[in-house]
Amino acid sequence: MSLNSNDTFIWMPKEHMCVLVYLVTVLHSMQSGYMEKAQKYTEKALMQIDKLRSVGNHQMLNTFQLILLEHIAMCRLVMGNRTLAIKEIVQALNICYRDTKLKFRHEPLIHSLLGMYAMSMNITDCAESQLRLSLTLHGASNEARILTSLNLAIVYLRNKRENELNELLVNLNPESLHSNSQSLKAAAYYVFGLNSYFQARYNDA
């Protein structure tokens, strides 16, 4: 017996659509560089999630909250607010470890965020450890792996680890990067330019 496509489609409750709109706004704002706007709509979305949880703790709310926390933590790190960033990373960790499916999908990015936090604190050994661990875990998206690799490349640059850096850069060439994200391509150009600068190849930089 064939099923109607509508019967197999999981419909999102209309109350959750508001959170989804906020989430899309946060993602778009971060990609466009509007960090303050991203923070504003993250706070709105998290407040809405808390209200919805008072009625019922739907699984989808955990997913929304986790994605929001990951992105706002990244936003805080970019803006230099390490204290809030680590609190939000810990919140994301707590959600992950309550749900095995979420843990599988999000654990690589959580370790990547911990690595970025360590970078911001100039604890390069811990940063390298967390970023390398992230790359060994399954479940990460291609974009997340590229982001992690770019941050690891910066760690190698700062520590003058040329061999490891060159091995990493082979797959990070912005001209052939396997991603449609303009932000990641721009970040790759930045890392390659930084490498050229440190090698005194100023024209290339």
N, C-alpha and C positions, 0 to 999 in steps of 0.2 A: 504494500500500500504506500503510495507516494504521499509525502507530507507537503502541505502548503508552506511556502517559504516564510510566511508570517508566523506559522506555528513553531518554527525553529529559531526565530529571531528573538533575542532577549531585549525586551523594550525597557528603556531607561525611565524610571519614575520622573514625572515632570519637575518634582522638587529638586532633583539632582541636576537638571539641565542648567540651573543657575550656577552651580559649582563648576560645571564643565565650561560654561562661558567664561567664568573668571579664570579657570585654568588655562584655556586657550589664550586669553589676554596676557596672562603672566608669561607664557612661552614666547608669544610674539613680542612682548615688550623687552624681554631679555635678549632675544635675537637682534632686536633693533637698537639695543644699548640703552633703553630707558629703564634703568635699574630702580629708580624711585617709584615709577609707575608699577613695576613688577612687585615691589614690596607692598604697595598700597592694595593691589588686587589679591595678593596672597593672603593678607590679613582679612580681607572681606570673605575670601573663600573659606578660610579656616574657621571664621566665625559662623558661616553658614553650615559648615560640616558639624560643628558643635550643636547647633540648633536641631539639625536633622537627627543627630545621635540621640537626642532626648526623646525622640519618637521611636526610633529603631535603629540598631547598629547594622546597617546594610554593608555587605562585603565591599561594594564599590566605593564606599566612603573611605575605607582604609587605603585603597589604591589611589584615590584622588589625594588624600592627605599625604601619602608617601611621596608622590610625584611633586606636590607643592613644596614639601619640606626639602627635598633634594635640590630643587631649583632655587628656593630662597636661600638655602645655605650657600650655594654657589654664588648667588648675588651678594650676600653678606661678605664673602671672602674677597670678591672683586672690589667691594667698597671699603674693605679694611676693618669690618666689624667682626673680629674673630670670636669674641665672647658669645654673641648671638648665634654665629655660625656653628660652633661646636655644640651648643644646646640643641639646635635643630637637627644636627647630624645624629645626636644621641636619641632624640625623639624618633627619627627615621629608623634607627637601629632597633628600638623597642618594638615598633610596628612590624618590622621584618621578622624578628625572632618569635613573633606570635603566630606567624602564618608561613608555612613552608613554601607555598607557591610564590608568595611575594619575596621571600628570602632568596629563592633561586634566581628570580628575575632582577632583583635590585641589589643584592649583595655586592656584585662587582662595582657598581657606581658608589655605594656607601664607602667601600675601601678606597676608591678613587678620591672621594671627598675628604676622607681622613688624610690621605696623602697630600692633597692640596692644602689642608689645614696645617699639616706639619711643614709644608713648604713656606707658608706664610709666617710660621714661627722660626724659620731657619733651622729646623731639625731635619737635615737632609737625609740622614740614615733612615729615620722612621718614614720619611716621605717616600724614599725609594722602595722600602719594604712594602708599604701599603699599595703603591702604584703597581709594583711587580706582581703582588698577590692578586690585585684586581684583574690583571691581564691573563692570569692562569685560570680564572674562574669561568665557568660556562654561564650562559644566560644573558650576557651583556650584548647590547645592540652594537652594530658596526660603528655608529657615531660615538658611543660611549667609549669604545676601545680606542678610537682615534684620539679623542679628548685625553684619555689616560696616557696614551703614548706620547702625545705632545708635551704633557706636563712632566713625564719621565725624562723626555729629551732635555727639558730645561734643567732638571736636576743634574743630569750628566754634564750639561754645559757648565753649570756652576761649579761642579766638582772636577772639571777638566778630564772627564772620562771619555776620551776621544774614540776609542775602539767601540765601546758600547753605544755611544752616540751615533756613530756612522752606521752601525748595524740597524739601529732604530730608524734612522732617517731614510733608509732605502725604501721603506713602505709609506713614507709620509710626504713624498714630493707633492706639492700643491698642484702641479700640472697634471698629475695622474692619480690624485686622491680619490678613493672609492667612496665618495660622498657627494650629495647634492647640496650640502649645507655651506652657504657662503661664509658663515662665521668660522667654521672649521678650516675652510680653505685660507681665510685671512689669517687665522692663528698659525697655520702651517707656514705661510709666507713669513710671518713674524719670527718663527723659530729658525727658519732657514736664514733669514736676514741677520738674526742675532748670532748665529753660528759663523756667518761670513765676517761679521764685525769682530768677533773674538779672534778670528784667524787673520785679522788685519787686511781682509779683502774688502776694502771699503766701497769700491765701485759695485761689487756684487751685492753688498748690504743695502 
